[in-house]
């Protein structure tokens, strides 16, 4: 849950964005993460509990296999970042209507469906330290259950009685699917450009973050300028989130992450730090290319080539450059909040990007 972020933030040294980027990209410094989980709880905790109840209720079914798989997904946990983001943006926009919890739950359904399909494509065996759905139930049932979750999400969203909301959800789902299809064409490519990589991240990850924020604006009927600010905040937060996730794939602890290290590259996915290293030229790039090729065909997460490549990514500055890019996107996200008046929700949303930058999982 999102509470994990705040617990981690209290343990962490308070790191300012300027420490990560040197010079502020847009003239705004991120605040220290002083908001506690209790502060977030006071804002959206009650609604998040209602989201959890609605999530479980709609995963229940009289059909035994659907009920069993739904219970497995519900018990699998998750940080519920996307529902929290949507609910906070609703508070930011002054929305007090009945559909915030509903759409927050819809967004978590869509996210859960994409995770199931991702794991099938990647042939993953674990998710958050537990069996992945496909490993537990097999690919055939998992594909169908992922489809079921998408359909259920759209059925639930109809209760918001809003054509703009449905259009936005449909557009987001299409973009995410396009991203997944595009990634299948990128598997094994070590010559991927930064532009190609960022376009992929925007489709696969940032699109749903953007949607979380924009839907809150649609419910609150905000003006065009604030609608654009919400979209830009979510998109940049999503980009920062994924860039940090990609760095953690090399620098994080596998137990904390709940998945093996270097899993992306072993699955054939070149992420930003690897792309940066291979594009830097010289001896380090040549050495990195040889190691990356070895890791591509490696089935063991503890292989020596992974350790050597991780060390080279650190020593060459590729990891630092990826972190700086994430920090720049995080700072840009915070700058978009200038369109809104001061409030507790705005303070919370200004803190989330820093928590993304300092997370361990």
C-alpha positions, 0 to 999 in steps of 0.5 A: 500500500501507499503507506509503505512509501511513507514508512520508507520516507521516514527511514530515508535521509531527506533528499532534495531534488536539487541534490539529485539534479544539481541545477533545478530544471524548471526552478522548483525544488521538491519538498522534503517528504514530511507528510506522514501516512497519517496525513494521507490517511486523513485525506483519502484513507477512508476512500481507499478503504472503500476502494479496497472493499469495492475491488474485492466485491467486484472480484467475487463471483458465483463462478468458482474459478472466477471467484478463486482467481479474484481472491488470489488477485485481491490477496496479492496486495499492491501499493494502490498508487493509482487509486491514491493518485486519482483520489488525491487529484479529486481532492485537489479539484474539489470534487465531492461527488459519488464517483471518485471511489468508483473510478479509483477502483476501475483504475486498479482493475485496469492496472491489475489486468495489465500486470496479468498480461505482462506476466504472461508475455514475460513468462514471469513466475513471481509477482510481489514475491508471490506466484504470478497469476500465470504461474499459479493458474496457467497461461490460458486461464490467466489471459481470459481472467485479464480480459475479464478484468478489463471488461469488468472495469468498463462495466463498472465505469458505466455507472459514472454515466460519463461519455468523456470518462469512457472515452478516456478509459478506452483511449488509455487502454488502447495506448497501453495495449499498443505499448505492450505490442510495441515492446514485443518488437523491441525484445532483444534490441540493444540498439534501442534509442532513448526516444523509442524507450521513452515513447514505450514508457509513456504508453505502457506506464505513464498513460495510466498515471495520466488517466488517473489524474485527468479523470479526477478533472473530468469528474470535477469539470475543471477548465482546460488549463487545469485539465492539461496540468493534471495530465502533465502531472500524471504523465511526468510522475509516471515517467519518473516512476518507471525510470526509477523502477528500471534502475531498481532492476539493477540496484535493488534487492531481489527480496525487497523488489519481489522479483529477480534482479536484472529481470528486464534485461534477461527478458530482452528489455533494454532500459534507460541505463543500459541504453545510456551505457551502450550509446556512450561510446568507448571501452565502457560501451563495448564492454557493456554490449558484450555483457548485455548480450550475455545477460540476454541469454542468461537464465540465472538472476545471480549470474556473474555477467549481471553483477559485472554489468551492474557494476559497470552501469554504476561506474560509467555514470549510466545509473546516475544519468537515469536517476537524474532523468527520473528526478527531472520528470519528478520536478516537472510534475511538481511544477504543474501543480502551480495551476492549483491553489494551496491545499493539503491535497496539493502538498500531498501531490507535491510530495509523491514525486520525491517518494517515487525517487527514494523508493526501494520497491 
